[in-house]
Amino acid sequence: MILLLALVALPALAALAAYLTPNRSMRLGVLVGTALAHTGLTALLWSRDNNPGPAGWLQADALGLMVLAAVSLLFLATAVYTVGFLRLDRPRGGRIFVTCLLAFLAACTLVALAHHLALFWIGMEATTLAIAPLVFHHRDRRSLEAVWKYLVLSSVGIACGTRPWR
């Protein structure tokens, strides 16, 4: 149970730490360190019994473990790539970039471990909101247009998902 909560809380707290850290090198260290720790915790979860989290809202079932492992490994590769990318690109919003990446990891972890529909839906919404600033990374007219299209398409998808089809 503690491990499931730690998997969700670790990237969320790291996102807060990355936002509050003024030094860019330390932010990148937080990003890569969190990715490594998350991958390690995910590997530890594979070796443990399936213990449900608080009130059964979080649980690591077989499909959730596979999705979580894929997310964790892909995020580790993305974090390593991001270090080089941010050294070359030098964005104005580097603090927001790293913070949103870590918030996205927390939301994806919540989605993979959620065993309650409302918690799953909150996690899906959080992934949408965490990615929107990353799409607006270059802060020009085209990226603003892309963000609006992304948000509209996500909203339409959510509306279709909540409409009771008969």
Secondary structure, DSSP 8 states (H G I E B T S, - for coil): -HHHHHHHHHHHHHHHHHHH---HHHHHHHHHHHHHHHHHHHHHHHHS-----GGGSB---HHHHHHHHHHHHHHHHHHHHHHHHHHHH--TTHHHHHHHHHHHHHHHHHHHHB-SHHHHHHHHHHHHHHHHHHHTTT-SHHHHHHHHHHHHHHHHHHHHHHS---
